[in-house]
Amino acid sequence: MNFDDLKDQLLENWDRIKSKIQEDPSFNSIKEKYETLPSSAQKGILATIIFLVLFILFYIPYGYFEAARENEQKYQTYKEAISDLLKVGKADGNIAQFTRGNLESLKTRINSSLQSYNLTEEQLGPINLGPKLQNSLSKPPVEEETFTIQLKKLNLDQIVQVGSDLIRNFDDLKMTGITVNSVNDKAGYFDVEFKLSKFYLPDALVKEEEPGDKTKDRRKNRPFRKKDKNG
């Protein structure tokens, strides 16, 4: 549909609405009373109507603008808090003691934690477990696997609350990424993706480093003896 067709359609709809209004007995009664008023009263009523129309036309877009501005200010306020979530998540470098453990059990715990926020089914996205991220800082022999948690249409308060709780409640996971995208059809709400990584050492290496290995300790502490020339 081009602009001319749209314009014709709008004019046609307006004529139809105008015709229905003019046929309404209440409108005709009000019109008759208006015409019997003095000229000054008619001008006052007309000025009031024009003012109300202009006020409505101005107020509606201004309301949207104010809401958008408040959301922008709120986003900037929480921007540093969201950044801090990443810093806290990456702060602990003591990963040598961690083993892989049961990641499916961790996934179940994460899902149970998200259920406590009373989010709708529409807001709860999938929780996927995959290999380490392309920009991962982990180096061999450290292994990494990452949970990707997708949530939809959260406000900024919810994003900060969920992110903080994920860090606080899962000491064996480290937050390594947050992606936030605005929702086009819902101002002030965002789709968010949290990335929680599990760092661990291979089982074989962990066993080598386990304390209490008496055989290894004896070998390590055995005193050096010089070999006798006579054997």
Residue pairs with C-beta under 8 A, 6 or more apart in sequence:
1 9
21 27
22 28
34 42
34 45
37 45
64 187
67 187
67 188
68 187
71 187
71 188
74 156
74 188
75 156
78 156
78 157
78 159
78 160
81 160
82 159
82 160
82 163
82 178
82 180
85 160
85 163
85 164
85 167
85 175
85 178
86 175
86 176
86 177
86 178
88 167
88 175
89 167
89 174
89 175
89 176
89 196
90 137
90 174
90 175
90 176
92 174
95 142
95 199
95 200
95 201
96 201
96 209
98 172
98 198
98 199
98 200
98 201
99 200
99 201
99 203
99 206
100 143
100 145
100 198
100 200
100 203
101 172
101 198
101 200
103 129
103 145
103 147
103 198
106 147
106 170
106 172
106 173
106 198
107 127
107 129
107 147
109 170
110 127
110 147
110 149
110 166
110 170
110 196
111 127
113 165
113 166
113 169
114 124
114 149
114 151
114 162
117 158
117 161
117 162
119 151
119 154
122 152
122 153
123 151
123 152
123 153
123 154
124 151
124 152
125 149
125 150
125 151
125 152
126 150
127 147
127 148
127 149
127 150
128 147
128 148
128 150
129 145
129 146
129 147
129 148
130 145
130 146
130 148
131 144
131 145
131 146
132 138
132 143
132 144
132 145
132 146
132 197
133 144
133 146
133 176
133 177
133 195
133 197
136 144
136 176
136 197
138 144
138 197
138 199
141 201
141 202
141 205
142 199
142 200
142 201
143 199
143 200
143 201
143 202
144 197
144 198
144 199
144 200
145 197
145 198
146 176
146 195
146 196
146 197
146 198
147 173
147 194
147 195
147 196
147 197
147 198
148 193
148 194
148 195
149 166
149 193
149 194
149 195
149 196
150 191
150 192
150 193
151 162
151 191
151 192
151 193
151 194
152 183
152 191
152 192
153 183
153 186
153 189
153 190
153 191
154 162
154 189
154 190
154 191
154 192
155 188
155 189
155 190
156 188
156 190
159 180
159 190
159 192
162 192
162 194
163 175
163 178
163 194
166 173
166 175
166 194
166 196
167 175
170 196
172 198
173 196
173 197
173 198
174 196
174 197
174 198
174 199
175 194
175 195
175 196
175 197
176 195
176 196
176 197
177 193
177 194
177 195
178 192
178 193
178 194
178 195
179 192
179 193
180 190
180 191
180 192
181 190
181 191
181 192
182 189
182 190
183 189
183 190
183 191
201 209
